[in-house]
Amino acid sequence: MGLLELLRGDTAGPTVTQYECRNCGTTLSPNAEECSTCGSNEIAEYTL
Ligand SMILES: [Zn+2]
């Protein structure tokens, strides 16, 4: 299962929210509190 499919797992419609580390740009899971790559807790939230 891909990330987009995972995010669209319910009936919320076409909106997808993506979480990304502001420091290094790693894509993170929705419940991530810090980046798994660099440890930054600055998580950007994008609604696509
Ligand atoms: Zn990072």
mmCIF file of the protein (N, C-alpha, C, O) and its ligand, coordinates in Angstrom:
data_MODEL
# 
_entry.id   MODEL 
# 
loop_
_entity.id 
_entity.type 
_entity.pdbx_number_of_molecules 
1 polymer     1 
2 non-polymer 1 
# 
_entity_poly.entity_id                      1 
_entity_poly.type                           'polypeptide(L)' 
_entity_poly.nstd_linkage                   no 
_entity_poly.nstd_monomer                   no 
_entity_poly.pdbx_seq_one_letter_code       MGLLELLRGDTAGPTVTQYECRNCGTTLSPNAEECSTCGSNEIAEYTL 
_entity_poly.pdbx_seq_one_letter_code_can   MGLLELLRGDTAGPTVTQYECRNCGTTLSPNAEECSTCGSNEIAEYTL 
_entity_poly.pdbx_strand_id                 A 
# 
loop_
_entity_poly_seq.entity_id 
_entity_poly_seq.num 
_entity_poly_seq.mon_id 
_entity_poly_seq.hetero 
1 1  MET n 
1 2  GLY n 
1 3  LEU n 
1 4  LEU n 
1 5  GLU n 
1 6  LEU n 
1 7  LEU n 
1 8  ARG n 
1 9  GLY n 
1 10 ASP n 
1 11 THR n 
1 12 ALA n 
1 13 GLY n 
1 14 PRO n 
1 15 THR n 
1 16 VAL n 
1 17 THR n 
1 18 GLN n 
1 19 TYR n 
1 20 GLU n 
1 21 CYS n 
1 22 ARG n 
1 23 ASN n 
1 24 CYS n 
1 25 GLY n 
1 26 THR n 
1 27 THR n 
1 28 LEU n 
1 29 SER n 
1 30 PRO n 
1 31 ASN n 
1 32 ALA n 
1 33 GLU n 
1 34 GLU n 
1 35 CYS n 
1 36 SER n 
1 37 THR n 
1 38 CYS n 
1 39 GLY n 
1 40 SER n 
1 41 ASN n 
1 42 GLU n 
1 43 ILE n 
1 44 ALA n 
1 45 GLU n 
1 46 TYR n 
1 47 THR n 
1 48 LEU n 
# 
loop_
_struct_asym.id 
_struct_asym.entity_id 
A 1 
B 2 
# 
loop_
_chem_comp.id 
_chem_comp.type 
_chem_comp.mon_nstd_flag 
ALA 'L-peptide linking' y 
ARG 'L-peptide linking' y 
ASN 'L-peptide linking' y 
ASP 'L-peptide linking' y 
CYS 'L-peptide linking' y 
GLN 'L-peptide linking' y 
GLU 'L-peptide linking' y 
GLY 'peptide linking'   y 
ILE 'L-peptide linking' y 
LEU 'L-peptide linking' y 
MET 'L-peptide linking' y 
PRO 'L-peptide linking' y 
SER 'L-peptide linking' y 
THR 'L-peptide linking' y 
TYR 'L-peptide linking' y 
VAL 'L-peptide linking' y 
ZN  non-polymer         . 
# 
_pdbx_entity_nonpoly.entity_id   2 
_pdbx_entity_nonpoly.name        ? 
_pdbx_entity_nonpoly.comp_id     ZN 
# 
_pdbx_nonpoly_scheme.asym_id         B 
_pdbx_nonpoly_scheme.entity_id       2 
_pdbx_nonpoly_scheme.mon_id          ZN 
_pdbx_nonpoly_scheme.ndb_seq_num     1 
_pdbx_nonpoly_scheme.pdb_seq_num     101 
_pdbx_nonpoly_scheme.auth_seq_num    101 
_pdbx_nonpoly_scheme.pdb_mon_id      ZN 
_pdbx_nonpoly_scheme.auth_mon_id     ZN 
_pdbx_nonpoly_scheme.pdb_strand_id   A 
_pdbx_nonpoly_scheme.pdb_ins_code    . 
# 
loop_
_atom_site.group_PDB 
_atom_site.id 
_atom_site.type_symbol 
_atom_site.label_atom_id 
_atom_site.label_alt_id 
_atom_site.label_comp_id 
_atom_site.label_asym_id 
_atom_site.label_entity_id 
_atom_site.label_seq_id 
_atom_site.pdbx_PDB_ins_code 
_atom_site.Cartn_x 
_atom_site.Cartn_y 
_atom_site.Cartn_z 
_atom_site.occupancy 
_atom_site.B_iso_or_equiv 
_atom_site.pdbx_formal_charge 
_atom_site.auth_seq_id 
_atom_site.auth_comp_id 
_atom_site.auth_asym_id 
_atom_site.auth_atom_id 
_atom_site.pdbx_PDB_model_num 
ATOM   1   N  N  . MET A 1 1  ? 0.853   -1.199 0.000  1.00 0.00 ? 1   MET A N  1 
ATOM   2   C  CA . MET A 1 1  ? 0.000   0.000  0.000  1.00 0.00 ? 1   MET A CA 1 
ATOM   3   C  C  . MET A 1 1  ? 0.882   1.240  0.000  1.00 0.00 ? 1   MET A C  1 
ATOM   4   O  O  . MET A 1 1  ? 1.780   1.357  0.834  1.00 0.00 ? 1   MET A O  1 
ATOM   5   N  N  . GLY A 1 2  ? 0.645   2.154  -0.909 1.00 0.00 ? 2   GLY A N  1 
ATOM   6   C  CA . GLY A 1 2  ? 1.425   3.386  -0.977 1.00 0.00 ? 2   GLY A CA 1 
ATOM   7   C  C  . GLY A 1 2  ? 0.946   4.414  0.026  1.00 0.00 ? 2   GLY A C  1 
ATOM   8   O  O  . GLY A 1 2  ? -0.119  4.273  0.627  1.00 0.00 ? 2   GLY A O  1 
ATOM   9   N  N  . LEU A 1 3  ? 1.743   5.438  0.194  1.00 0.00 ? 3   LEU A N  1 
ATOM   10  C  CA . LEU A 1 3  ? 1.425   6.474  1.176  1.00 0.00 ? 3   LEU A CA 1 
ATOM   11  C  C  . LEU A 1 3  ? 0.112   7.174  0.837  1.00 0.00 ? 3   LEU A C  1 
ATOM   12  O  O  . LEU A 1 3  ? -0.703  7.424  1.725  1.00 0.00 ? 3   LEU A O  1 
ATOM   13  N  N  . LEU A 1 4  ? -0.095  7.487  -0.417 1.00 0.00 ? 4   LEU A N  1 
ATOM   14  C  CA . LEU A 1 4  ? -1.325  8.181  -0.786 1.00 0.00 ? 4   LEU A CA 1 
ATOM   15  C  C  . LEU A 1 4  ? -2.548  7.320  -0.519 1.00 0.00 ? 4   LEU A C  1 
ATOM   16  O  O  . LEU A 1 4  ? -3.574  7.821  -0.059 1.00 0.00 ? 4   LEU A O  1 
ATOM   17  N  N  . GLU A 1 5  ? -2.448  6.053  -0.799 1.00 0.00 ? 5   GLU A N  1 
ATOM   18  C  CA . GLU A 1 5  ? -3.559  5.146  -0.519 1.00 0.00 ? 5   GLU A CA 1 
ATOM   19  C  C  . GLU A 1 5  ? -3.835  5.084  0.980  1.00 0.00 ? 5   GLU A C  1 
ATOM   20  O  O  . GLU A 1 5  ? -4.985  5.035  1.417  1.00 0.00 ? 5   GLU A O  1 
ATOM   21  N  N  . LEU A 1 6  ? -2.762  5.087  1.750  1.00 0.00 ? 6   LEU A N  1 
ATOM   22  C  CA . LEU A 1 6  ? -2.912  5.036  3.200  1.00 0.00 ? 6   LEU A CA 1 
ATOM   23  C  C  . LEU A 1 6  ? -3.639  6.284  3.700  1.00 0.00 ? 6   LEU A C  1 
ATOM   24  O  O  . LEU A 1 6  ? -4.524  6.194  4.551  1.00 0.00 ? 6   LEU A O  1 
ATOM   25  N  N  . LEU A 1 7  ? -3.264  7.439  3.168  1.00 0.00 ? 7   LEU A N  1 
ATOM   26  C  CA . LEU A 1 7  ? -3.866  8.695  3.590  1.00 0.00 ? 7   LEU A CA 1 
ATOM   27  C  C  . LEU A 1 7  ? -5.313  8.802  3.137  1.00 0.00 ? 7   LEU A C  1 
ATOM   28  O  O  . LEU A 1 7  ? -6.111  9.503  3.759  1.00 0.00 ? 7   LEU A O  1 
ATOM   29  N  N  . ARG A 1 8  ? -5.650  8.114  2.062  1.00 0.00 ? 8   ARG A N  1 
ATOM   30  C  CA . ARG A 1 8  ? -7.006  8.160  1.533  1.00 0.00 ? 8   ARG A CA 1 
ATOM   31  C  C  . ARG A 1 8  ? -7.826  6.969  1.997  1.00 0.00 ? 8   ARG A C  1 
ATOM   32  O  O  . ARG A 1 8  ? -8.802  6.593  1.349  1.00 0.00 ? 8   ARG A O  1 
ATOM   33  N  N  . GLY A 1 9  ? -7.443  6.391  3.088  1.00 0.00 ? 9   GLY A N  1 
ATOM   34  C  CA . GLY A 1 9  ? -8.069  5.155  3.536  1.00 0.00 ? 9   GLY A CA 1 
ATOM   35  C  C  . GLY A 1 9  ? -9.511  5.304  3.962  1.00 0.00 ? 9   GLY A C  1 
ATOM   36  O  O  . GLY A 1 9  ? -10.212 4.299  4.083  1.00 0.00 ? 9   GLY A O  1 
ATOM   37  N  N  . ASP A 1 10 ? -9.983  6.518  4.194  1.00 0.00 ? 10  ASP A N  1 
ATOM   38  C  CA . ASP A 1 10 ? -11.387 6.679  4.579  1.00 0.00 ? 10  ASP A CA 1 
ATOM   39  C  C  . ASP A 1 10 ? -12.142 7.403  3.468  1.00 0.00 ? 10  ASP A C  1 
ATOM   40  O  O  . ASP A 1 10 ? -11.664 7.479  2.336  1.00 0.00 ? 10  ASP A O  1 
ATOM   41  N  N  . THR A 1 11 ? -13.305 7.929  3.788  1.00 0.00 ? 11  THR A N  1 
ATOM   42  C  CA . THR A 1 11 ? -14.151 8.539  2.764  1.00 0.00 ? 11  THR A CA 1 
ATOM   43  C  C  . THR A 1 11 ? -14.050 10.061 2.786  1.00 0.00 ? 11  THR A C  1 
ATOM   44  O  O  . THR A 1 11 ? -15.013 10.749 2.447  1.00 0.00 ? 11  THR A O  1 
ATOM   45  N  N  . ALA A 1 12 ? -12.910 10.585 3.175  1.00 0.00 ? 12  ALA A N  1 
ATOM   46  C  CA . ALA A 1 12 ? -12.747 12.030 3.328  1.00 0.00 ? 12  ALA A CA 1 
ATOM   47  C  C  . ALA A 1 12 ? -12.741 12.774 1.999  1.00 0.00 ? 12  ALA A C  1 
ATOM   48  O  O  . ALA A 1 12 ? -12.836 14.001 1.992  1.00 0.00 ? 12  ALA A O  1 
ATOM   49  N  N  . GLY A 1 13 ? -12.634 12.081 0.893  1.00 0.00 ? 13  GLY A N  1 
ATOM   50  C  CA . GLY A 1 13 ? -12.636 12.750 -0.398 1.00 0.00 ? 13  GLY A CA 1 
ATOM   51  C  C  . GLY A 1 13 ? -11.231 12.939 -0.922 1.00 0.00 ? 13  GLY A C  1 
ATOM   52  O  O  . GLY A 1 13 ? -10.299 12.281 -0.462 1.00 0.00 ? 13  GLY A O  1 
ATOM   53  N  N  . PRO A 1 14 ? -11.070 13.841 -1.890 1.00 0.00 ? 14  PRO A N  1 
ATOM   54  C  CA . PRO A 1 14 ? -9.800  13.966 -2.603 1.00 0.00 ? 14  PRO A CA 1 
ATOM   55  C  C  . PRO A 1 14 ? -8.699  14.679 -1.818 1.00 0.00 ? 14  PRO A C  1 
ATOM   56  O  O  . PRO A 1 14 ? -7.543  14.675 -2.243 1.00 0.00 ? 14  PRO A O  1 
ATOM   57  N  N  . THR A 1 15 ? -9.036  15.288 -0.682 1.00 0.00 ? 15  THR A N  1 
ATOM   58  C  CA . THR A 1 15 ? -8.023  16.036 0.060  1.00 0.00 ? 15  THR A CA 1 
ATOM   59  C  C  . THR A 1 15 ? -7.009  15.097 0.701  1.00 0.00 ? 15  THR A C  1 
ATOM   60  O  O  . THR A 1 15 ? -7.371  14.112 1.346  1.00 0.00 ? 15  THR A O  1 
ATOM   61  N  N  . VAL A 1 16 ? -5.739  15.420 0.511  1.00 0.00 ? 16  VAL A N  1 
ATOM   62  C  CA . VAL A 1 16 ? -4.672  14.645 1.126  1.00 0.00 ? 16  VAL A CA 1 
ATOM   63  C  C  . VAL A 1 16 ? -3.798  15.599 1.934  1.00 0.00 ? 16  VAL A C  1 
ATOM   64  O  O  . VAL A 1 16 ? -3.355  16.629 1.426  1.00 0.00 ? 16  VAL A O  1 
ATOM   65  N  N  . THR A 1 17 ? -3.561  15.256 3.166  1.00 0.00 ? 17  THR A N  1 
ATOM   66  C  CA . THR A 1 17 ? -2.653  16.041 3.984  1.00 0.00 ? 17  THR A CA 1 
ATOM   67  C  C  . THR A 1 17 ? -1.313  15.334 4.060  1.00 0.00 ? 17  THR A C  1 
ATOM   68  O  O  . THR A 1 17 ? -1.231  14.151 4.390  1.00 0.00 ? 17  THR A O  1 
ATOM   69  N  N  . GLN A 1 18 ? -0.267  16.082 3.749  1.00 0.00 ? 18  GLN A N  1 
ATOM   70  C  CA . GLN A 1 18 ? 1.075   15.495 3.759  1.00 0.00 ? 18  GLN A CA 1 
ATOM   71  C  C  . GLN A 1 18 ? 1.914   16.197 4.811  1.00 0.00 ? 18  GLN A C  1 
ATOM   72  O  O  . GLN A 1 18 ? 1.836   17.415 4.975  1.00 0.00 ? 18  GLN A O  1 
ATOM   73  N  N  . TYR A 1 19 ? 2.702   15.431 5.508  1.00 0.00 ? 19  TYR A N  1 
ATOM   74  C  CA . TYR A 1 19 ? 3.563   15.962 6.557  1.00 0.00 ? 19  TYR A CA 1 
ATOM   75  C  C  . TYR A 1 19 ? 5.015   15.815 6.132  1.00 0.00 ? 19  TYR A C  1 
ATOM   76  O  O  . TYR A 1 19 ? 5.442   14.764 5.655  1.00 0.00 ? 19  TYR A O  1 
ATOM   77  N  N  . GLU A 1 20 ? 5.752   16.882 6.315  1.00 0.00 ? 20  GLU A N  1 
ATOM   78  C  CA . GLU A 1 20 ? 7.123   16.899 5.826  1.00 0.00 ? 20  GLU A CA 1 
ATOM   79  C  C  . GLU A 1 20 ? 8.008   17.672 6.802  1.00 0.00 ? 20  GLU A C  1 
ATOM   80  O  O  . GLU A 1 20 ? 7.606   18.700 7.346  1.00 0.00 ? 20  GLU A O  1 
ATOM   81  N  N  . CYS A 1 21 ? 9.202   17.164 7.008  1.00 0.00 ? 21  CYS A N  1 
ATOM   82  C  CA . CYS A 1 21 ? 10.164  17.835 7.875  1.00 0.00 ? 21  CYS A CA 1 
ATOM   83  C  C  . CYS A 1 21 ? 10.600  19.163 7.262  1.00 0.00 ? 21  CYS A C  1 
ATOM   84  O  O  . CYS A 1 21 ? 11.000  19.214 6.099  1.00 0.00 ? 21  CYS A O  1 
ATOM   85  N  N  . ARG A 1 22 ? 10.523  20.235 8.048  1.00 0.00 ? 22  ARG A N  1 
ATOM   86  C  CA . ARG A 1 22 ? 10.950  21.537 7.540  1.00 0.00 ? 22  ARG A CA 1 
ATOM   87  C  C  . ARG A 1 22 ? 12.464  21.608 7.417  1.00 0.00 ? 22  ARG A C  1 
ATOM   88  O  O  . ARG A 1 22 ? 12.995  22.420 6.660  1.00 0.00 ? 22  ARG A O  1 
ATOM   89  N  N  . ASN A 1 23 ? 13.140  20.776 8.145  1.00 0.00 ? 23  ASN A N  1 
ATOM   90  C  CA . ASN A 1 23 ? 14.599  20.843 8.172  1.00 0.00 ? 23  ASN A CA 1 
ATOM   91  C  C  . ASN A 1 23 ? 15.222  20.092 6.998  1.00 0.00 ? 23  ASN A C  1 
ATOM   92  O  O  . ASN A 1 23 ? 16.096  20.625 6.314  1.00 0.00 ? 23  ASN A O  1 
ATOM   93  N  N  . CYS A 1 24 ? 14.778  18.864 6.764  1.00 0.00 ? 24  CYS A N  1 
ATOM   94  C  CA . CYS A 1 24 ? 15.439  18.058 5.739  1.00 0.00 ? 24  CYS A CA 1 
ATOM   95  C  C  . CYS A 1 24 ? 14.502  17.597 4.632  1.00 0.00 ? 24  CYS A C  1 
ATOM   96  O  O  . CYS A 1 24 ? 14.956  17.033 3.636  1.00 0.00 ? 24  CYS A O  1 
ATOM   97  N  N  . GLY A 1 25 ? 13.213  17.824 4.788  1.00 0.00 ? 25  GLY A N  1 
ATOM   98  C  CA . GLY A 1 25 ? 12.282  17.526 3.709  1.00 0.00 ? 25  GLY A CA 1 
ATOM   99  C  C  . GLY A 1 25 ? 11.773  16.104 3.659  1.00 0.00 ? 25  GLY A C  1 
ATOM   100 O  O  . GLY A 1 25 ? 11.087  15.726 2.710  1.00 0.00 ? 25  GLY A O  1 
ATOM   101 N  N  . THR A 1 26 ? 12.095  15.313 4.656  1.00 0.00 ? 26  THR A N  1 
ATOM   102 C  CA . THR A 1 26 ? 11.601  13.938 4.686  1.00 0.00 ? 26  THR A CA 1 
ATOM   103 C  C  . THR A 1 26 ? 10.087  13.909 4.858  1.00 0.00 ? 26  THR A C  1 
ATOM   104 O  O  . THR A 1 26 ? 9.543   14.639 5.687  1.00 0.00 ? 26  THR A O  1 
ATOM   105 N  N  . THR A 1 27 ? 9.424   13.094 4.103  1.00 0.00 ? 27  THR A N  1 
ATOM   106 C  CA . THR A 1 27 ? 7.986   12.903 4.271  1.00 0.00 ? 27  THR A CA 1 
ATOM   107 C  C  . THR A 1 27 ? 7.732   12.020 5.483  1.00 0.00 ? 27  THR A C  1 
ATOM   108 O  O  . THR A 1 27 ? 8.322   10.950 5.627  1.00 0.00 ? 27  THR A O  1 
ATOM   109 N  N  . LEU A 1 28 ? 6.844   12.488 6.350  1.00 0.00 ? 28  LEU A N  1 
ATOM   110 C  CA . LEU A 1 28 ? 6.616   11.814 7.619  1.00 0.00 ? 28  LEU A CA 1 
ATOM   111 C  C  . LEU A 1 28 ? 5.189   11.300 7.722  1.00 0.00 ? 28  LEU A C  1 
ATOM   112 O  O  . LEU A 1 28 ? 4.307   11.737 6.983  1.00 0.00 ? 28  LEU A O  1 
ATOM   113 N  N  . SER A 1 29 ? 4.974   10.388 8.625  1.00 0.00 ? 29  SER A N  1 
ATOM   114 C  CA . SER A 1 29 ? 3.631   9.874  8.846  1.00 0.00 ? 29  SER A CA 1 
ATOM   115 C  C  . SER A 1 29 ? 2.808   10.910 9.618  1.00 0.00 ? 29  SER A C  1 
ATOM   116 O  O  . SER A 1 29 ? 3.373   11.741 10.329 1.00 0.00 ? 29  SER A O  1 
ATOM   117 N  N  . PRO A 1 30 ? 1.468   10.865 9.482  1.00 0.00 ? 30  PRO A N  1 
ATOM   118 C  CA . PRO A 1 30 ? 0.611   11.887 10.093 1.00 0.00 ? 30  PRO A CA 1 
ATOM   119 C  C  . PRO A 1 30 ? 0.764   12.022 11.602 1.00 0.00 ? 30  PRO A C  1 
ATOM   120 O  O  . PRO A 1 30 ? 0.551   13.106 12.143 1.00 0.00 ? 30  PRO A O  1 
ATOM   121 N  N  . ASN A 1 31 ? 1.119   10.973 12.273 1.00 0.00 ? 31  ASN A N  1 
ATOM   122 C  CA . ASN A 1 31 ? 1.239   11.046 13.733 1.00 0.00 ? 31  ASN A CA 1 
ATOM   123 C  C  . ASN A 1 31 ? 2.680   11.243 14.198 1.00 0.00 ? 31  ASN A C  1 
ATOM   124 O  O  . ASN A 1 31 ? 2.969   11.120 15.389 1.00 0.00 ? 31  ASN A O  1 
ATOM   125 N  N  . ALA A 1 32 ? 3.579   11.546 13.273 1.00 0.00 ? 32  ALA A N  1 
ATOM   126 C  CA . ALA A 1 32 ? 4.971   11.755 13.645 1.00 0.00 ? 32  ALA A CA 1 
ATOM   127 C  C  . ALA A 1 32 ? 5.119   13.048 14.440 1.00 0.00 ? 32  ALA A C  1 
ATOM   128 O  O  . ALA A 1 32 ? 4.583   14.086 14.050 1.00 0.00 ? 32  ALA A O  1 
ATOM   129 N  N  . GLU A 1 33 ? 5.833   12.986 15.532 1.00 0.00 ? 33  GLU A N  1 
ATOM   130 C  CA . GLU A 1 33 ? 6.073   14.196 16.322 1.00 0.00 ? 33  GLU A CA 1 
ATOM   131 C  C  . GLU A 1 33 ? 7.452   14.770 16.045 1.00 0.00 ? 33  GLU A C  1 
ATOM   132 O  O  . GLU A 1 33 ? 7.731   15.928 16.355 1.00 0.00 ? 33  GLU A O  1 
ATOM   133 N  N  . GLU A 1 34 ? 8.295   13.961 15.470 1.00 0.00 ? 34  GLU A N  1 
ATOM   134 C  CA . GLU A 1 34 ? 9.597   14.456 15.066 1.00 0.00 ? 34  GLU A CA 1 
ATOM   135 C  C  . GLU A 1 34 ? 10.078  13.681 13.850 1.00 0.00 ? 34  GLU A C  1 
ATOM   136 O  O  . GLU A 1 34 ? 9.597   12.588 13.552 1.00 0.00 ? 34  GLU A O  1 
ATOM   137 N  N  . CYS A 1 35 ? 11.044  14.278 13.153 1.00 0.00 ? 35  CYS A N  1 
ATOM   138 C  CA . CYS A 1 35 ? 11.563  13.665 11.949 1.00 0.00 ? 35  CYS A CA 1 
ATOM   139 C  C  . CYS A 1 35 ? 12.376  12.424 12.287 1.00 0.00 ? 35  CYS A C  1 
ATOM   140 O  O  . CYS A 1 35 ? 13.223  12.437 13.180 1.00 0.00 ? 35  CYS A O  1 
ATOM   141 N  N  . SER A 1 36 ? 12.099  11.361 11.558 1.00 0.00 ? 36  SER A N  1 
ATOM   142 C  CA . SER A 1 36 ? 12.831  10.113 11.800 1.00 0.00 ? 36  SER A CA 1 
ATOM   143 C  C  . SER A 1 36 ? 14.238  10.162 11.221 1.00 0.00 ? 36  SER A C  1 
ATOM   144 O  O  . SER A 1 36 ? 15.075  9.317  11.540 1.00 0.00 ? 36  SER A O  1 
ATOM   145 N  N  . THR A 1 37 ? 14.498  11.149 10.370 1.00 0.00 ? 37  THR A N  1 
ATOM   146 C  CA . THR A 1 37 ? 15.807  11.244 9.730  1.00 0.00 ? 37  THR A CA 1 
ATOM   147 C  C  . THR A 1 37 ? 16.754  12.164 10.504 1.00 0.00 ? 37  THR A C  1 
ATOM   148 O  O  . THR A 1 37 ? 17.893  11.790 10.784 1.00 0.00 ? 37  THR A O  1 
ATOM   149 N  N  . CYS A 1 38 ? 16.279  13.379 10.853 1.00 0.00 ? 38  CYS A N  1 
ATOM   150 C  CA . CYS A 1 38 ? 17.180  14.350 11.471 1.00 0.00 ? 38  CYS A CA 1 
ATOM   151 C  C  . CYS A 1 38 ? 16.783  14.694 12.902 1.00 0.00 ? 38  CYS A C  1 
ATOM   152 O  O  . CYS A 1 38 ? 17.543  15.361 13.604 1.00 0.00 ? 38  CYS A O  1 
ATOM   153 N  N  . GLY A 1 39 ? 15.608  14.252 13.348 1.00 0.00 ? 39  GLY A N  1 
ATOM   154 C  CA . GLY A 1 39 ? 15.200  14.486 14.728 1.00 0.00 ? 39  GLY A CA 1 
ATOM   155 C  C  . GLY A 1 39 ? 14.535  15.830 14.973 1.00 0.00 ? 39  GLY A C  1 
ATOM   156 O  O  . GLY A 1 39 ? 14.165  16.135 16.106 1.00 0.00 ? 39  GLY A O  1 
ATOM   157 N  N  . SER A 1 40 ? 14.375  16.645 13.924 1.00 0.00 ? 40  SER A N  1 
ATOM   158 C  CA . SER A 1 40 ? 13.705  17.936 14.080 1.00 0.00 ? 40  SER A CA 1 
ATOM   159 C  C  . SER A 1 40 ? 12.241  17.733 14.437 1.00 0.00 ? 40  SER A C  1 
ATOM   160 O  O  . SER A 1 40 ? 11.604  16.797 13.954 1.00 0.00 ? 40  SER A O  1 
ATOM   161 N  N  . ASN A 1 41 ? 11.706  18.612 15.282 1.00 0.00 ? 41  ASN A N  1 
ATOM   162 C  CA . ASN A 1 41 ? 10.276  18.536 15.590 1.00 0.00 ? 41  ASN A CA 1 
ATOM   163 C  C  . ASN A 1 41 ? 9.489   19.603 14.838 1.00 0.00 ? 41  ASN A C  1 
ATOM   164 O  O  . ASN A 1 41 ? 8.332   19.873 15.157 1.00 0.00 ? 41  ASN A O  1 
ATOM   165 N  N  . GLU A 1 42 ? 10.124  20.203 13.840 1.00 0.00 ? 42  GLU A N  1 
ATOM   166 C  CA . GLU A 1 42 ? 9.422   21.188 13.021 1.00 0.00 ? 42  GLU A CA 1 
ATOM   167 C  C  . GLU A 1 42 ? 8.816   20.477 11.820 1.00 0.00 ? 42  GLU A C  1 
ATOM   168 O  O  . GLU A 1 42 ? 9.483   20.247 10.812 1.00 0.00 ? 42  GLU A O  1 
ATOM   169 N  N  . ILE A 1 43 ? 7.549   20.135 11.948 1.00 0.00 ? 43  ILE A N  1 
ATOM   170 C  CA . ILE A 1 43 ? 6.871   19.381 10.904 1.00 0.00 ? 43  ILE A CA 1 
ATOM   171 C  C  . ILE A 1 43 ? 5.949   20.304 10.126 1.00 0.00 ? 43  ILE A C  1 
ATOM   172 O  O  . ILE A 1 43 ? 5.078   20.958 10.699 1.00 0.00 ? 43  ILE A O  1 
ATOM   173 N  N  . ALA A 1 44 ? 6.147   20.351 8.834  1.00 0.00 ? 44  ALA A N  1 
ATOM   174 C  CA . ALA A 1 44 ? 5.255   21.133 7.974  1.00 0.00 ? 44  ALA A CA 1 
ATOM   175 C  C  . ALA A 1 44 ? 4.062   20.282 7.577  1.00 0.00 ? 44  ALA A C  1 
ATOM   176 O  O  . ALA A 1 44 ? 4.197   19.082 7.337  1.00 0.00 ? 44  ALA A O  1 
ATOM   177 N  N  . GLU A 1 45 ? 2.887   20.910 7.508  1.00 0.00 ? 45  GLU A N  1 
ATOM   178 C  CA . GLU A 1 45 ? 1.680   20.183 7.127  1.00 0.00 ? 45  GLU A CA 1 
ATOM   179 C  C  . GLU A 1 45 ? 1.133   20.805 5.853  1.00 0.00 ? 45  GLU A C  1 
ATOM   180 O  O  . GLU A 1 45 ? 0.841   22.000 5.812  1.00 0.00 ? 45  GLU A O  1 
ATOM   181 N  N  . TYR A 1 46 ? 0.997   20.002 4.831  1.00 0.00 ? 46  TYR A N  1 
ATOM   182 C  CA . TYR A 1 46 ? 0.486   20.486 3.553  1.00 0.00 ? 46  TYR A CA 1 
ATOM   183 C  C  . TYR A 1 46 ? -0.825  19.785 3.236  1.00 0.00 ? 46  TYR A C  1 
ATOM   184 O  O  . TYR A 1 46 ? -0.918  18.559 3.303  1.00 0.00 ? 46  TYR A O  1 
ATOM   185 N  N  . THR A 1 47 ? -1.826  20.563 2.894  1.00 0.00 ? 47  THR A N  1 
ATOM   186 C  CA . THR A 1 47 ? -3.064  19.969 2.391  1.00 0.00 ? 47  THR A CA 1 
ATOM   187 C  C  . THR A 1 47 ? -3.059  20.106 0.879  1.00 0.00 ? 47  THR A C  1 
ATOM   188 O  O  . THR A 1 47 ? -3.061  21.214 0.342  1.00 0.00 ? 47  THR A O  1 
ATOM   189 N  N  . LEU A 1 48 ? -3.053  18.986 0.211  1.00 0.00 ? 48  LEU A N  1 
ATOM   190 C  CA . LEU A 1 48 ? -2.928  18.976 -1.246 1.00 0.00 ? 48  LEU A CA 1 
ATOM   191 C  C  . LEU A 1 48 ? -4.314  18.950 -1.894 1.00 0.00 ? 48  LEU A C  1 
ATOM   192 O  O  . LEU A 1 48 ? -4.423  18.938 -3.120 1.00 0.00 ? 48  LEU A O  1 
HETATM 193 ZN ZN . ZN  B 2 .  ? 14.257  15.995 9.096  1.00 0.00 2 101 ZN  A ZN 1 
# 
